[in-house]
């Protein structure tokens, strides 16, 4: 569903929501928008190699990079872009989302 969220945002804005040209750049774009994940968001994240080197960012509103979405669209996108896969909206629930 993460990929579907990225495609959804790209269809609305005509540009990639996380446009990085390397793995590190990609992660930094994600962290700047969604906030740097912590143990509550992503259990076990602090044990990843070099985790302490990533800048700590607070989450921003998705309405900045995706201004064309209404409240329901932003809610759906935020549910697709959850760090922990178990917390992401399912495809079935996404189809039923208002």
N, C-alpha and C positions, 0 to 999 in steps of 0.2 A: 504494500500500500504506500510505502515511502515513495517509490518511483512514480506511482500514479499521482501522488500529491505534487511531485516536481513537474510532471507533465501537465497537470491541471493548472498550476501556476504559470507555466510557460505558455499555455494556450490563451490564458487571460491577458498576459502582458507582452507576448511575442518575444520574450527573452528568458534565459535560464534564471531560476531563482537563486541558485548557488553556482555561479559561473567561475569555477577555478580551473587553472591550467596545470595543476599538480595535485597529488593527494593532500599535501599540506595546505595548499590554498583552498581546496575544496572544504576541508575540515574547518579552516578559519572562517570561511564564509558562513558555514552552517552555525558555528558557535557564536558568531557576531549577531546573527538573526535570532536563533532559538535559545541562546544562552549556552555557556559551557556546561555540559552535563555534570551532575554530581551523583553521589551514591543514591540519593532519593530518586532521581530521574532514571539512572542507569546503574543498577547494582553491580558492583565489581569494577566500575570504570577507573577507580583510583589505583587499581593494581596493574593497569596497562603500562607497558614500557614507555618511559619518558613522559608519563601523564603530567607530572609536576611542571613540565616546561610549557604547557599550553596556557595562553592568557585566559584569565577568568572574565567572562562577559555575562552580563545579565540579559535575559530575553527581551526582545523588542516586539512591537506590535507587527503582525503580518500585514496590516493595512498599509504600511509604508511601501514595501516592495510590490504589493498586489493591491493597489488602490481601487481597482475596478470591481472588486468583489463586495457583495453586500454582507450583512452580519452572518447570514446562514452559510454563505460561501466561505467566509473566513473561519467559521466554526468547523466546517467540514475539512478545510485545509489543515487547520491546527490538529485535528484528530488524525489526519493522515501522516503528519510530520512529528509524531511522538518518537522519542529516542528508543524507548523499550518496545520491541515488537509486540509483546503481549498487551500493551496499552493502546496500540493503534487500532483504529476503527477497522472492522472487517469489510470485505468487499460487499457482502450482503447488507450490512448496516449502512454502508456508504450509499448504496442504491436506494435505501429507504430514508436517507437523511432528507430533511425538508428543503 
